[in-house]
Amino acid sequence: GAVVSQHPSWVICKSGTSVKIECRSLDFQATTMFWYRQFPKQSLMLMATSNEGSKATYEQGVEKDKFLINHASLTLSTLTVTSAHPEDSSFYICSASPGLENTGELFFGEGSRLTVL
Amino acid sequence: DAKTTQPTSMDCAEGRAANLPCNHSTISGNEYVYWYRQIHSQGPQYIIHGLKNNETNEMASLIITEDRKSSTLILPHATLRDTAVYYCIVRVVGFQKLVFGTGTRLLVSP
């Protein structure tokens, strides 16, 4: 299947700093990518929909000024956690679809584990 | 997206078939049933999907009831590596986002 890659796989940062996570579709173009967050022993929670060339659409309760999303190309979306705090420690996962003309299957990245000290 | 209901956890012996049920009684006519699984600390992995006909691929089989209000994912010969959380999701193709429920935690034991 199609490949979606995230970087970094894990990151540790100090409270108050910003962290950028990249999501790349390696063998297809994705006009839309999705960002999820997952806390321990919980399900994935959709944070936002990232649209190439336009502003991201955030789910209710997700702060757009704290979680900055940029989708500058058809193969790359970035999530920046600004002024990170310990409560932002989580597993962040992105997903992308090759397009609407197929089954609409979504492919997921490996996830990025953020730990804020 | 229509809501799905799955058992919280299930156990299965290695080599036996694992049958994971899912209820989606409010599913609409244009909504597909998707199954994903998530092995610990990894991103979700696509397994299979279907609309109304039963489907089979190299990973699993999907049985959808005639009224489409429920479905069953079948792993014919479960292995230890099939231990994961299995998510049943219904959504309209063309609306790409997936909304995850709580899933079923499948434990395959020797």
Interface residues (C-beta under 8 A of the other chain):
Chain A: G1 V4 Q6 T32 F34 Y36 S43 L44 M45 L46 T49 F91 I93 S95 S97 L100 T103 G104 E105 L106 F107 F108 G109 E110 G111 R113
Chain B: Y32 Y34 Y36 Q38 S41 Q42 G43 P44 Q45 Y46 H49 V85 Y87 R91 V93 G94 Q96 K97 L98 V99 F100 G101 T102 G103
